[in-house]
Amino acid sequence: MIYSAQTSSHTGTRSGNNPYFLGRIVQEDLADLQQVVGALAFYQGTLYFAGIYIDRDIQDFRRIVRFEAATGEWRTVHASIAINTTINPSARKRPKDMLDIFFPDSVAEEQSKDKLSDALGVSLASEQAIWSGRSVFCSLLALPGGLLLASLSSPFGGTVLTSENGGTWQTHFEGNPAVGAFTFHQILPFAESWLALSTGLGKDPPPLLKAPSPTAAHWEALRLPNFKDQGNILASQAASFEQGLYLGTRNLDRGFQLLRLGTPDGQDCRAVLTSGAYIFTENQQVAALAELNGCLYVVAGSADPALRSHQVLAPEIFRIYPDQSWDLLVGKPRFSPTGLKVPLAALGRGFDAPTAVLQCFLLHRGQLVAGLQIKDTFVLFATGDGEEWTRLPLDQWGIQPAGELVSALSTPEGLVLVFNPQGQLSSDSASDAPAPPVALEVWLVPGPS
């Protein structure tokens, strides 16, 4: 069920008189951008944002910025680039079809993908994934012992950086799928080891990689029994729960799986949910995992090719108990091996909005918060038990989200949201006029209390 929250109103605009507006993140030297994928971190009392900016020439720019509370400005503390240097610079004017660069007259279907793969250094599928942001990953993690870690990855390469002071950054890992190296995202500790989820790029990539520390220069491939045989493309999300590591997968052919690893060698691997929670390809990917009140909450939905790696269409929400049994909270009724499952929150897919796109799902102040794009409106729902949901009144705080959510983070001051007002450009956009630099907008949501 969804209830309306009551709170005192606050009027304001996108200006200095609204205490909930934290300014704009602008990279003046980057224009004509196609995609922005990013992540937030709260480190030593300061907000950081790491972003991968991809322009319409398929160049990959990487920036880390820090919020200067005294001035209200975002300052760049790291800049780098991962570029596909095999493309002739004279050809860097975005065509309507990337094949036009290499085969301007006629294209033989049987040879186009192979030749394009050789020329780009990535597969055609990876090139399309760059356009949508589907194979672009960005994460920031505050490590124990005083290190801020950034993991930045796209089909053009992956990099892991750390900083003690947030200003000086050291590179620990660099890999490029085009030359056989595996790249990864979401680094996390498990049983005295560190595991990372593979991006699924490269030749026969493993689902996981393992290293003794998050700053290791070399990571060991970790195979899981029957992972690829069952149709899984990659492990999309991971979380530690009840002395195990839970992995949610992307599986386009059979529906997502939720797996539990009991040991870091990957041999003790059991399926908790399979077949897209028994509605098969209607649920192709796990988009988020979060723990609340001794249970693990899972969000899954359809993995539309136009969506980011963390987004799904028509999301459903499940509750996993310590004994690995489960309930459906938000979604479509279905029969399962353990009987009929109906949504305990009395809400259908996408919170009764079947075209809704999940933008974020995280734990904040002891509640689960779900952010969705429903038609042209961004909405936030919160719950303390997974069954009674409250829509947060963003307008009463003067919060005016525009475009697409890039990142969300729980902080002691509130929930921080970064939006791209430009949204996601289409790769076949008819306009050849360059777009201006993107000004990402940052908001602070004071609720839920």
C-alpha positions in Angstrom: 0.0 0.0 0.0 1.1 3.6 -0.6 0.3 6.4 1.8 0.8 10.1 1.5 3.4 11.7 3.9 2.5 14.9 5.7 5.2 17.4 6.3 5.7 21.1 6.6 6.1 22.8 3.2 9.2 24.6 2.0 9.2 26.9 -1.0 12.3 27.4 -3.1 13.8 27.2 -6.5 17.1 26.0 -8.1 19.0 28.8 -6.4 20.9 29.7 -3.2 17.7 30.3 -1.2 16.8 26.6 -1.2 18.8 24.8 1.4 18.0 21.5 -0.3 19.7 22.4 -3.5 23.4 21.5 -3.4 24.5 23.1 -6.7 25.5 21.9 -10.1 28.3 19.7 -11.3 29.5 21.1 -14.6 32.5 20.0 -16.7 32.8 23.0 -19.0 35.3 21.2 -21.3 32.9 18.3 -22.0 30.1 18.9 -24.5 27.9 16.9 -26.9 27.5 14.2 -24.2 25.6 11.0 -24.9 25.6 9.5 -21.4 26.5 10.2 -17.8 27.0 7.3 -15.4 28.1 8.1 -11.8 28.3 7.3 -8.1 28.3 9.2 -4.9 30.3 8.7 -1.7 30.4 10.4 1.7 34.1 10.4 2.9 35.6 12.2 5.9 32.5 14.4 6.1 32.6 15.4 2.5 30.5 14.5 -0.6 32.3 13.1 -3.7 30.9 12.2 -7.1 32.6 10.1 -9.7 31.3 10.2 -13.2 31.9 8.6 -16.6 30.9 11.0 -19.4 30.6 9.5 -22.9 30.2 11.8 -25.8 28.5 11.1 -29.2 31.9 10.3 -30.7 32.1 7.4 -28.2 34.9 8.9 -26.1 35.0 8.1 -22.4 35.9 10.9 -20.0 36.3 10.2 -16.2 36.0 12.8 -13.5 35.8 12.8 -9.7 34.6 16.0 -8.0 34.3 17.1 -4.4 31.7 19.3 -2.8 33.2 22.4 -1.1 30.6 23.2 1.5 32.1 26.6 2.2 31.5 27.9 -1.3 28.7 25.5 -2.4 30.8 24.5 -5.4 31.9 21.1 -6.9 35.6 21.0 -7.6 37.3 18.5 -9.9 39.9 16.4 -8.1 40.6 13.8 -10.8 40.4 13.7 -14.5 41.3 10.9 -17.0 40.1 9.5 -20.3 39.7 6.0 -21.7 39.4 6.4 -25.5 39.1 4.1 -28.4 42.2 5.2 -30.3 41.6 2.7 -33.2 39.0 5.0 -34.7 40.4 7.5 -37.2 40.1 11.0 -35.6 38.8 12.3 -38.9 35.9 10.0 -38.6 34.9 11.2 -35.2 31.6 12.8 -36.3 28.8 10.6 -35.0 27.1 8.7 -37.8 23.6 7.4 -37.6 25.0 3.9 -37.7 28.5 3.0 -36.5 28.8 0.6 -39.4 28.9 3.7 -41.7 32.4 4.5 -40.5 33.8 1.3 -41.8 31.5 0.3 -44.6 30.1 3.5 -46.1 28.9 1.9 -49.4 27.5 -1.5 -48.6 27.6 -3.9 -45.7 27.7 -7.7 -45.9 25.8 -8.9 -42.9 28.0 -11.9 -42.4 31.2 -9.9 -42.1 30.0 -6.6 -40.5 30.2 -7.6 -36.8 33.6 -9.3 -37.1 35.2 -6.4 -39.0 33.6 -3.8 -36.7 34.8 -5.8 -33.6 38.4 -5.7 -35.0 38.3 -2.0 -35.8 36.8 -0.9 -32.5 38.5 -3.4 -30.2 35.1 -4.2 -28.6 32.2 -6.3 -29.7 29.3 -4.7 -31.6 27.1 -5.6 -28.6 29.5 -3.7 -26.3 29.4 -0.7 -28.6 25.7 -0.6 -28.4 25.9 -1.0 -24.7 28.1 2.1 -24.5 25.3 4.1 -26.2 22.8 3.1 -23.5 25.2 3.0 -20.6 24.3 -0.7 -20.0 28.0 -1.8 -19.8 29.3 1.4 -18.1 29.9 1.0 -14.4 31.0 3.5 -11.7 31.3 3.1 -8.0 32.8 4.9 -5.0 33.5 3.1 -1.7 34.9 4.4 1.6 37.2 1.7 2.8 38.1 0.9 6.4 41.4 2.4 7.4 40.8 5.7 5.6 40.8 5.2 1.9 38.3 6.3 -0.8 38.2 3.9 -3.7 36.8 4.6 -7.1 36.1 1.9 -9.7 35.4 3.2 -13.2 34.7 0.8 -16.0 33.4 0.7 -19.6 34.1 -1.4 -22.7 37.2 0.8 -23.2 38.8 -0.2 -20.0 38.5 -0.4 -16.2 40.4 1.5 -13.6 40.6 1.3 -9.8 41.9 4.4 -7.9 42.3 5.3 -4.3 42.9 8.5 -2.3 43.6 9.2 1.4 42.7 12.9 1.2 40.3 13.0 -1.7 42.6 15.2 -3.7 45.6 13.0 -4.7 44.7 9.7 -6.4 46.7 6.5 -7.0 46.0 4.0 -9.7 46.0 0.3 -8.6 44.4 -1.5 -11.5 44.0 -0.9 -15.2 42.4 -3.4 -17.6 41.0 -3.4 -21.2 38.6 -6.0 -22.4 39.8 -5.5 -25.9 43.1 -7.1 -25.1 41.7 -9.9 -22.9 41.7 -8.3 -19.5 38.6 -8.6 -17.3 37.1 -5.5 -15.8 34.8 -5.3 -12.8 32.5 -3.3 -10.6 31.1 -3.4 -7.0 34.1 -4.5 -5.0 33.2 -5.9 -1.6 34.7 -8.0 1.2 33.8 -11.6 1.9 35.3 -14.1 4.2 38.8 -12.4 4.5 38.9 -11.9 0.7 37.8 -9.3 -1.6 35.4 -10.1 -4.5 34.4 -8.0 -7.5 31.6 -8.5 -9.9 32.8 -8.8 -13.5 31.3 -6.4 -16.1 30.8 -9.3 -18.5 33.2 -7.9 -21.1 36.1 -9.6 -22.6 36.5 -13.2 -23.9 34.6 -15.7 -21.7 34.5 -13.4 -18.6 34.0 -15.0 -15.2 31.1 -13.8 -13.0 33.5 -12.9 -10.1 37.1 -11.9 -9.5 39.0 -12.4 -6.3 41.9 -10.6 -4.7 43.5 -10.4 -1.2 42.8 -6.6 -1.1 40.7 -4.1 -3.0 43.8 -2.3 -4.2 45.4 -5.4 -5.8 46.9 -5.0 -9.2 45.9 -8.5 -10.3 42.6 -10.3 -9.7 41.9 -14.0 -10.0 39.0 -15.2 -12.2 36.4 -17.0 -10.0 34.1 -19.4 -11.9 30.8 -20.6 -10.5 29.3 -24.0 -11.3 26.9 -23.9 -14.3 26.7 -20.1 -14.2 26.9 -19.5 -17.9 25.2 -22.9 -18.7 22.0 -21.6 -17.0 22.0 -18.5 -19.2 23.4 -15.9 -16.8 25.3 -13.1 -18.5 26.8 -11.5 -15.4 26.4 -11.0 -11.7 24.6 -7.6 -11.5 24.4 -7.1 -7.8 25.9 -8.5 -4.6 25.3 -8.2 -0.9 26.5 -10.0 2.3 23.7 -11.5 4.3 23.5 -14.2 6.9 27.2 -15.3 6.6 26.8 -15.7 2.8 27.3 -13.6 -0.3 24.1 -13.2 -2.3 24.5 -12.6 -6.1 21.7 -11.3 -8.3 22.2 -12.0 -12.0 21.3 -10.7 -15.4 19.7 -13.5 -17.5 17.8 -12.5 -20.6 16.8 -16.0 -21.7 15.4 -17.6 -18.6 15.0 -14.8 -16.0 17.3 -13.7 -13.2 18.7 -15.9 -10.6 19.5 -15.1 -6.9 22.5 -17.2 -5.8 24.1 -17.7 -2.4 27.8 -18.3 -2.0 28.9 -19.9 1.3 32.6 -19.8 0.6 34.8 -17.4 -1.3 36.1 -20.2 -3.7 32.6 -20.2 -5.4 32.1 -24.0 -4.9 29.3 -23.7 -2.3 26.9 -22.0 -4.6 23.1 -22.5 -4.2 20.1 -21.0 -6.0 17.7 -19.1 -3.8 15.5 -17.8 -6.6 15.5 -18.9 -10.3 13.5 -18.3 -13.5 13.0 -14.6 -12.7 11.1 -15.5 -9.5 8.9 -17.8 -11.7 7.7 -15.2 -14.2 10.8 -16.0 -16.4 11.8 -13.3 -18.9 9.5 -10.7 -17.4 12.2 -10.5 -14.7 15.6 -10.5 -16.4 17.8 -8.7 -13.9 18.4 -8.0 -10.2 18.9 -4.3 -10.0 19.4 -3.8 -6.2 19.9 -5.6 -2.9 19.4 -4.1 0.6 19.1 -5.5 4.1 16.5 -4.3 6.6 15.4 -5.8 9.9 17.2 -9.1 9.4 15.9 -9.7 5.9 17.3 -9.2 2.4 15.3 -7.2 -0.1 15.7 -7.8 -3.8 14.5 -5.6 -6.7 14.3 -7.1 -10.2 12.6 -6.3 -13.5 13.0 -6.3 -17.2 16.5 -5.4 -18.6 15.5 -3.2 -21.5 18.6 -2.6 -23.8 18.1 1.2 -23.5 18.5 1.2 -19.7 21.5 1.7 -17.6 23.2 -1.2 -15.8 21.4 -0.5 -12.6 17.9 0.2 -14.1 15.1 -2.2 -14.8 11.6 -1.7 -16.2 8.5 -2.6 -14.2 10.4 -3.5 -11.0 9.2 -6.1 -8.5 10.4 -6.4 -4.8 11.0 -9.6 -2.9 11.9 -10.3 0.8 14.4 -13.1 1.5 14.4 -14.5 5.0 17.5 -16.0 6.8 16.2 -19.5 6.0 16.2 -18.6 2.3 12.4 -18.7 2.0 10.8 -15.6 0.4 7.8 -13.4 -0.1 6.6 -11.2 -2.9 6.0 -7.6 -1.8 5.5 -5.6 -5.0 4.7 -7.3 -8.2 2.6 -9.7 -10.2 0.9 -12.7 -8.5 2.3 -16.0 -9.6 2.5 -19.7 -8.7 5.9 -20.9 -7.4 7.2 -24.3 -6.2 6.2 -23.2 -2.7 2.7 -22.2 -3.6 0.8 -19.0 -4.7 2.6 -15.8 -4.2 0.7 -12.5 -4.0 2.2 -9.1 -3.3 2.0 -8.4 0.4 2.1 -4.6 -0.3 -1.0 -5.0 -2.6 1.0 -3.2 -5.3 1.6 -4.5 -8.8 4.8 -4.2 -10.9 6.3 -0.8 -10.8 4.2 0.3 -7.9 1.1 -0.2 -10.1 2.9 1.6 -12.9 4.0 -1.1 -15.4 6.1 1.4 -17.4 8.0 2.6 -14.4 11.8 2.5 -14.4 13.7 1.8 -11.2 16.3 4.6 -10.7 17.5 3.7 -7.2 16.8 1.4 -4.2 18.7 1.8 -0.9 18.6 1.8 2.9 18.3 5.3 4.4 17.6 6.1 8.1 16.3 2.6 8.8 13.9 2.6 5.9 14.0 1.3 2.3 13.8 4.0 -0.3 12.8 3.3 -3.9 13.2 6.0 -6.7 11.2 5.5 -9.9 10.7 7.3 -13.1 7.0 7.1 -13.8 6.3 8.6 -17.2 8.0 12.0 -16.9 8.0 12.2 -13.1 10.5 11.1 -10.6 9.0 9.8 -7.4 10.4 8.4 -4.1 8.7 5.8 -2.0 9.8 4.8 1.5 8.9 1.9 3.9 9.9 0.6 7.2 8.6 -2.9 6.7 8.4 -3.5 3.0 4.6 -3.6 3.0 3.4 -0.1 3.7 4.9 2.5 1.4 4.8 6.3 1.7 5.4 8.6 -1.2 7.8 11.4 -0.2 6.5 14.9 -1.0 9.5 16.3 -2.9 7.6 19.4 -4.0 6.9 20.4 -0.4 10.6 20.7 0.2 11.0 22.7 -3.0 12.9 19.8 -4.7 12.4 19.9 -8.4 14.1 16.8 -10.0 14.5 17.1 -13.7 15.7 14.5 -16.2 17.3 11.3 -15.2 18.6 10.2 -11.8 22.4 9.5 -12.0 23.1 8.5 -8.4 21.6 8.4 -4.9 23.4 8.2 -1.5 22.3 8.0 2.1 24.2 10.5 4.3 23.8 11.8 7.9 22.3 15.0 6.5 19.8 13.3 4.3 19.4 11.5 1.0 21.5 13.0 -1.8 20.3 12.8 -5.4 22.2 13.7 -8.6 20.1 14.3 -11.7 21.0 14.8 -15.3 18.5 17.3 -16.7 19.5 16.5 -20.2 18.5 12.8 -19.7 19.7 10.1 -22.0 20.3 11.0 -25.6 19.3 8.6 -28.4 22.1 7.2 -30.5 20.1 7.8 -33.6 19.3 11.4 -32.8 18.6 13.3 -36.0 20.3 16.5 -34.7 24.0 16.9 -35.5 24.2 20.2 -33.5 26.5 19.7 -30.5 24.8 19.7 -27.2 26.1 22.1 -24.5 28.0 20.9 -21.4 25.7 19.0 -19.0 25.0 20.7 -15.6 24.1 17.8 -13.2 21.9 19.0 -10.4 22.3 17.8 -6.8 19.5 17.8 -4.2 19.3 16.9 -0.5 16.1 15.1 0.5 15.5 15.7 4.3 13.0 12.9 4.8 12.0 10.3 5.6 12.3 11.0 9.3 
